[in-house]
Amino acid sequence: MARINKVLIVGGGVGGMSLAISFARQNRAVELIDLDPDWRAIGAGLSLNAASLRAFERVGVLGAIRRHGDVHA
């Protein structure tokens, strides 16, 4: 099977951004688009379970989340 080297991700939320990081680490060209052209944060907060925190650690962003957020784990 041929490897896909160019990826379009629609949706710049947590899942889309994590997927973009993962593909970029595989040396794939990633285009990430979102409905909001200004990429504003929407909502007051976000609750994530332990599995989500492990996934963020795997893509290498958990440290930044801990520095800029309030993580209770």
Secondary structure per residue as TSV (DSSP state, phi and psi in degrees):
chain	resnum	aa	ss	phi	psi
A	1	M	-	360.0	137.3
A	2	A	-	-73.2	142.7
A	3	R	-	-80.9	134.3
A	4	I	-	-85.4	122.1
A	5	N	-	-104.1	-10.0
A	6	K	E	-124.9	125.4
A	7	V	E	-128.3	134.4
A	8	L	E	-110.2	123.8
A	9	I	E	-113.6	124.5
A	10	V	E	-103.8	114.9
A	11	G	-	117.3	109.8
A	12	G	-	-95.3	27.2
A	13	G	S	-77.2	-166.6
A	14	V	H	-57.4	-46.2
A	15	G	H	-65.4	-44.9
A	16	G	H	-63.5	-41.9
A	17	M	H	-67.6	-40.1
A	18	S	H	-64.1	-41.6
A	19	L	H	-64.1	-40.2
A	20	A	H	-61.7	-42.2
A	21	I	H	-61.1	-45.9
A	22	S	H	-61.8	-44.8
A	23	F	H	-66.9	-40.2
A	24	A	H	-61.7	-36.5
A	25	R	H	-68.1	-18.0
A	26	Q	T	-93.8	14.8
A	27	N	T	60.0	39.1
A	28	R	-	-104.5	145.3
A	29	A	E	-75.7	123.7
A	30	V	E	-118.9	132.2
A	31	E	E	-118.6	122.7
A	32	L	E	-114.2	121.5
A	33	I	E	-123.4	155.4
A	34	D	-	-142.9	155.7
A	35	L	S	-61.2	-35.2
A	36	D	-	-86.9	109.2
A	37	P	T	-67.3	-15.8
A	38	D	T	-97.0	-2.3
A	39	W	-	51.4	47.2
A	40	R	-	-80.2	151.1
A	41	A	-	-76.0	129.2
A	42	I	-	-115.1	131.1
A	43	G	S	101.6	168.4
A	44	A	S	-99.6	-20.2
A	45	G	-	-169.7	175.4
A	46	L	-	-147.9	127.4
A	47	S	-	-104.7	131.6
A	48	L	-	-128.6	146.0
A	49	N	-	-89.0	177.7
A	50	A	H	-60.2	-36.1
A	51	A	H	-62.8	-38.0
A	52	S	H	-65.1	-42.2
A	53	L	H	-63.8	-38.1
A	54	R	H	-64.0	-39.3
A	55	A	H	-65.0	-41.0
A	56	F	H	-64.1	-36.4
A	57	E	H	-64.9	-40.1
A	58	R	H	-63.8	-36.4
A	59	V	H	-87.9	-1.0
A	60	G	T	86.9	20.4
A	61	V	-	-115.2	-0.2
A	62	L	H	-62.2	-38.5
A	63	G	H	-58.2	-44.6
A	64	A	H	-66.4	-38.2
A	65	I	H	-62.3	-42.9
A	66	R	H	-64.2	-38.2
A	67	R	H	-69.3	-35.1
A	68	H	H	-105.1	-6.0
A	69	G	S	-126.9	-166.8
A	70	D	-	-123.5	99.1
A	71	V	-	-104.1	126.0
A	72	H	-	-114.8	97.9
A	73	A	-	-138.5	360.0
